[in-house]
Amino acid sequence: MSSSKQPAQEAVDLDTLMEDVSRYGQAPDRLLEENMAAIEELERKKRARKLAHVPTDDRKVRAKLRELEQPITLFGEMAADRYIRLRLVLSTIQAAKGSGDEAGEGGSESESSSGSDDSDEEEEFYTEPPLPDELLAARRKIAHFSLPLSAERLRRQKVESVVPVGKILDIRKALYKSLKTTVLLGSQIGDTRPISTVRFSPDSKLIATGSWSGGAKVWDVPGLKEVKALKGHDTHCRGLAWHPKATLSMSSSGVNLATGGGEGTVKLWSLDSPTPISTLEGHTAPVARVAFHPSGDYVASASFDGTWRLWDVATSQEILLQEGHSKEVYAVAWQDDGALVATGGLDAIGRVWDARTGRTVWVLDGHAKQITAMDWSPNGYQIATGSADDSIKIWDIRKLACAYTIPAHKSLVSDLKFFRDESERPSLPSSSSTPMDTDSSDSKTRDPPTAPSPSVVNRSGLYLVSSGYDSTVKIWSADDWLLVKSIVTDSGKVMGVDVDGKGEYLASGSGNRSFQLFGKEEAF
């Protein structure tokens, strides 16, 4: 009996084994196909993100879809969804063209995709001549303004390049050692709603705060006593910037501040009146950030309407409306020379624009989520971007690449700022100067001194401060992007941060309606 059952049992086991082999033998192939499909989809989306010449205006998007013989709109599809679909369609065509070229196929599909590429070139985010007179004049002024500053910056960098490395390291180590003693000095209730932004004045004697209530206030440093209350927006004052030549005189009627509000306007303020000097109207959605050009002649605004705009401070007129992002534009920052401006959007893309020509210089593609903060390093070639993916990326415009990624916070990076030493700020040239002004300078402007003094070692740009929704303010070394100091606050989400021009104080604004002042423990 046992001998008769054994072959039967072996037959059953063999059948089970064959079923398992058959089942599991097919599984890897099926998984491989699924993985390949997923990889192809990711590659297609990656190509779609890198397409630089895709129209953002919904009318142009519809026209492009019609040209490509695609449905103009799908059921329940919004404008943003339609834009994303167009990018995917174009990336698919581009991929098909590439595969056709590799296989030596030059069929009609390749020709049509080539035609679409030509038409894409026409959709570049650039205003072709003839330009409006106001915009042409502004670009000329910006070019004339930026050339002397660029020459001076390069001269200083050449001078510093011959300073002994040991001396530079000593200065930096002393600075970082001092920063490690930074502690909370005081906190002040700033408004009835969260404090969304904080900014030190050019002379570091005042702090301006913006609130979700729509108001802005000016406080003295370090007493944190209210100096001025400016109520001008209906809601959400997210954007705030000091004029680079702010007089800070209570009797001055000149422009000292700019604020951007939830109703979509930008307001210019002096300190001698509770009402704005002028209101800049044009945005169709809330304004997220504002930034003055280093000359003070212009102010840029980033908005939830998907555009950033350039305004003439003297005439209060809009001189440029710039598209380029598929979603809301949240951050805007000027290079210290004034030649370039960078914008960051909730589409997770940053763009660097040449303000002298209007062209896109570089697309910053690398963040996994929205870009929520941005600043230029004083060295002129690095840009820091903070994101909802909790990281800070350092971009090097010389290499057109991301130089470093900092795993900065445990939650969204809300704001960041490089330190700028006010004693090292170059005297601002007149915006009416000509390019010949730099050519006519003596040789010292172009050649560094042979024996530089220790004072030529710049402190500007040696560290970066950031704030996050993880209730922390952090200081980062710009040498190796390592953490110098982390300050944990008990104020909830930290929504804004800034560092003064003397390197003595940090300020932050928080979601619990307060703002904080930090300083070095050794000074008290």
Phi, psi and omega in degrees: 000316183295324180290330179284329180284332185296315177297323179296316179297320178296324179295319178297315179298322180295319178297317178298319180297317180295322177296317180296317179298316180297315183293309184281341176288332179274335185300314180301320179297317180294318178296321179298317179297317179296318179296318179297321178295319179295319179295318178298321179294318178296318179297321179295318178293325178295317177297323180296321180293331184273354177294121186268338189245064178244125182296146177255339177294129187299326178295319179290325178298314179299317181296320180294319178296320178297319180298325180272008179060040176251157175303134181295321178210151177251163183299126179075010184276129177265175183300318181295321178295322180294321178297316180296320179297321179297318179299318180294320179297314180296322179293325177295317178298318180296319179294319179296322178296318180296317179293326178294322178294320181294325181274359180076025181258118180247048185285190183294328181297319178296319181295319181293322179293325177297320177297323179292326177297320179298318181289330177298323179302328181288344182266012180301144182282077185205132179275109182285149174300155002283138181271154170301146183303319182296318181290319179298317179295321180295318181294324177294317179297319180295319178297314181294327180288319189282332184299311178298321180294320178297317179297319179293319179298315179296323178297315180296322179292325176293320178298314182293335182293341180257003175286137179307137183299322181301321180292319178296317181295322179297317180296318182289320178297320179296321179294314182293325177297321178293320181295331181294345179268007182296130181223168176287125179263326181184162180224147184219135173291122187259337184191182180272352179227171184307144176273112188270337183206147176224140179215131174283147175288162182303329179265004175068014181266347182226156173236134173252137179237144175243145187232158175293348176287346181101355182260164174230148179225153179244133184233151177275162180236131007261007185290337181059039175265140183293129179257319184208142174244128183239109181249112184217346184249153180289324183195159170048077171277091181268329184261133179205134180209141173274143173295135183298338178247031181303130181280333178061022178263132181294342180262001182277139178258007180282170180285126177244330185222154169229138178230150176238137187239171182291342178275357174097015180247158172246132181241139178255134187233149163254180178258005182257005182211142177281357180251149183291152175293317179204159178239125182262113185247141180169322179294145181255008179209171183306146174270129183267311183219152174229152180208127176283141168296145182307334178286339184082357182280340185223157175225136179256146180227136177254139189224159176287355177278006176087009180232162164238149187230153178244131184238145174273119184294322184291319184258350182061028181254145174283127180247350178206130169245115188243122171271181177146344178247146181276344177228195183302140174266121188250331186232147176212138182208140179262140167297146185298333176288335182089003182276325185240151176226138180246143177231147178231141186237168175284003171273008179070015181245139171249153177225140175251126184246143172271110184292345181275336181238337182089000184273154172285125180272323188199141174254122181268098184242111182184334179287146179275338180225188188301144172274123186243353181204154184198141174203149176271142171285146176300344178289348173088349184236000178243143177234134175253133177234134176253150190220164173288354174275011174077007184245162170242130177249139177254118183254137180249112184287343177289325182260351186052050182207160174282120184275331184198146174240122180260120172285082200282308187229168177271358177210185186311135174277112188271330184197158176203151180210137170278149175284132176235114181287120184294336179286346181256001180291128178291150176295130185289127178287162175291138180290353178266000179293162184252162178301336181293342181299324180284327182287331184274357179289160183285178186293338180295336178291332184258332184247132180289151175299152182283335181232080182291149178272162180300337184290347182281354177284109185286141172266338182301133177082005182283343176211162185231137176248146180219157177230154182215166178285003175269017176069027181234154168242131185232148178244132185238138175287132178276359175284308184231005178060032175268157182287125177267317183204135174241126182246116178270126179255162177253026187255014180079212181297127175269117191258345180203154180210153176203160178234140184281168185282355178257351181077017182266328188228153165240152176226146178219150176246145190230166181285350179267020175079009181243164170230155188237152175239128180244147178210177182277131184297328184294339183275356185230000000 
